Amino acid sequence: MRRAVPLLLVVLVSTARAATYTVATAGSDFTSIQAALNTTVAGDTVQVRDTGGPWFEKVAFSRSGNAVDGPIVLTAYPGEHPILDGTGVPGDDMVHIEDRSWITVSGLELRNNLGLHGGSGIRVLGAGSHVTLRDNVIHYMRGANAMAITVFATEPRASGTLS
């Protein structure tokens, strides 16, 4: 006599849902790029609108994306060309990515990071991986050791792509 063997099927479903947040001076999810980045989790996208003037902000990623849910993406709103301007904003780096993985920054103009002592347009530090920097325009990084993009790995496992 044959014995039936029950089949147990387990399906793992991610409960996270990727969100797209818009940053604009009015009528959007956020009025500050940093506030939007502070809310993001893996798979989320922050789209920055061109509001007719620059965003006077310097930003840092507070979390990482991951291989399952995807990267955290900071990008221009489709068809627009937002500018982050460092004039009068404290800090050395326009975009700071430290010990973060699965991060994408694309389609932004970064300018006027002035009076620097080792600052960058985009600075990647630490042990992150899968960092993608694409189609960004970086100019007027001025001062001692000012650079457009710097990548300093502190662990041998750091990797990413620049294009």
VOGU-3710 file (C-alpha; in Angstrom, 3 decimals, decimal comma):
1> mrravplllv> 0,000/0,000/0,000  1,255/3,428/-0,920  1,492/6,010/1,751  0,745/9,597/0,823  3,456/12,029/1,809  2,177/15,473/2,599  3,888/18,230/0,683  4,579/21,380/2,560  5,144/24,403/0,388  6,518/27,471/2,036
11> vlvstaraat> 6,453/30,702/0,149  8,455/33,571/1,480  7,029/36,912/0,507  8,713/40,167/1,259  6,401/42,461/3,164  8,337/45,524/2,087  6,905/47,509/-0,786  9,209/49,806/-2,686  8,105/53,414/-2,440  8,872/56,362/-4,669
21> ytvatagsdf> 9,111/59,696/-2,866  9,102/63,061/-4,591  11,014/66,072/-3,279  9,809/69,521/-4,331  9,246/72,906/-2,718  5,484/72,246/-2,561  2,935/69,569/-3,424  5,230/66,599/-2,860  6,099/63,975/-0,272  9,056/65,990/1,080
31> tsiqaalntt> 10,459/69,509/0,853  14,004/68,397/1,723  16,171/65,758/0,072  17,716/64,699/3,384  14,291/64,224/4,996  13,320/61,923/2,124  16,570/59,939/2,378  16,035/59,530/6,129  12,718/57,779/5,379  13,943/55,374/2,722
41> vagdtvqvrd> 14,442/51,648/3,056  15,794/49,102/0,599  14,096/49,373/-2,782  12,878/52,961/-2,328  13,490/55,795/-4,776  13,794/59,509/-4,045  13,059/61,655/-7,102  14,205/65,275/-6,857  12,272/67,901/-8,804  13,866/70,845/-10,559
51> tggpwfekva> 12,113/73,672/-8,747  13,488/76,491/-10,871  16,371/77,083/-8,482  18,996/74,974/-6,776  18,581/72,865/-3,659  20,943/74,272/-1,033  21,609/70,933/0,651  24,333/68,418/1,323  23,007/64,913/1,940  24,039/61,594/3,464
61> fsrsgnavdg> 22,516/58,148/3,073  21,250/56,873/6,413  20,533/53,285/5,284  21,548/50,704/2,716  19,524/48,894/0,115  19,974/45,158/-0,342  20,127/42,409/-2,964  16,555/41,234/-2,340  14,578/44,488/-2,236  16,959/46,560/-4,360
71> pivltaypge> 19,024/49,696/-3,968  18,042/52,989/-2,423  17,979/55,370/-5,372  18,495/59,142/-5,327  17,682/60,475/-8,775  16,306/63,351/-10,806  12,573/63,435/-11,397  11,979/62,097/-14,935  12,704/64,728/-17,575  14,081/67,246/-15,047
81> hpildgtgvp> 17,555/68,449/-14,076  17,763/69,275/-10,352  20,805/71,058/-8,931  22,298/70,610/-5,461  24,303/73,713/-4,581  26,723/73,806/-1,660  26,913/77,591/-1,392  26,754/78,481/2,288  25,934/74,907/3,364  28,260/73,450/6,033
91> gddmvhiedr> 30,012/70,128/5,497  32,646/68,774/3,168  30,695/66,478/0,856  27,680/67,195/-1,327  26,624/63,505/-1,254  28,098/61,328/1,503  27,854/57,516/1,350  29,597/55,784/4,242  29,412/52,066/5,023  26,340/51,781/2,792
101> switvsglel> 25,584/49,236/0,097  23,114/49,014/-2,763  22,985/52,766/-3,367  22,381/54,564/-6,673  22,850/58,297/-7,332  21,894/59,458/-10,809  20,952/62,453/-12,903  21,909/65,198/-10,445  24,015/68,307/-10,883  26,265/69,001/-7,892
111> rnnlglhggs> 27,973/72,372/-7,764  29,578/75,091/-5,662  31,148/73,089/-2,878  33,574/75,869/-1,943  36,322/76,443/0,622  36,929/72,734/1,072  39,644/70,946/2,996  39,312/67,470/1,508  35,657/67,531/0,437  33,945/66,010/-2,581
121> girvlgagsh> 30,933/66,193/-4,821  30,279/62,528/-4,004  32,277/60,708/-1,338  32,053/56,948/-0,831  33,755/55,664/2,318  34,026/52,432/4,234  32,905/48,913/3,563  29,966/49,401/1,215  29,357/47,601/-2,048  27,101/47,887/-5,095
131> vtlrdnvihy> 27,291/51,680/-5,244  26,293/53,068/-8,638  26,983/56,678/-9,668  25,480/57,478/-13,052  24,901/60,562/-15,229  25,784/63,134/-12,572  27,363/66,482/-13,440  29,822/67,684/-10,800  31,614/71,023/-10,957  33,061/73,857/-8,894
141> mrganamait> 34,455/71,739/-6,073  37,046/74,213/-4,784  39,579/74,263/-1,970  42,448/72,214/-0,629  42,145/68,631/-1,897  38,689/69,250/-3,367  37,519/66,450/-5,650  34,496/65,537/-7,760  34,233/61,875/-6,674  36,271/60,084/-4,028
151> vfateprasg> 36,125/56,436/-3,049  38,038/55,295/0,023  37,496/51,674/1,001  38,382/50,638/4,535  37,572/46,971/3,962  38,789/44,731/1,131  35,224/43,777/0,171  34,152/47,207/-1,122  33,007/47,265/-4,748  30,701/49,185/-7,068
161> tls> 30,307/50,725/-10,474  30,959/54,177/-11,819  29,534/55,256/-15,128
//
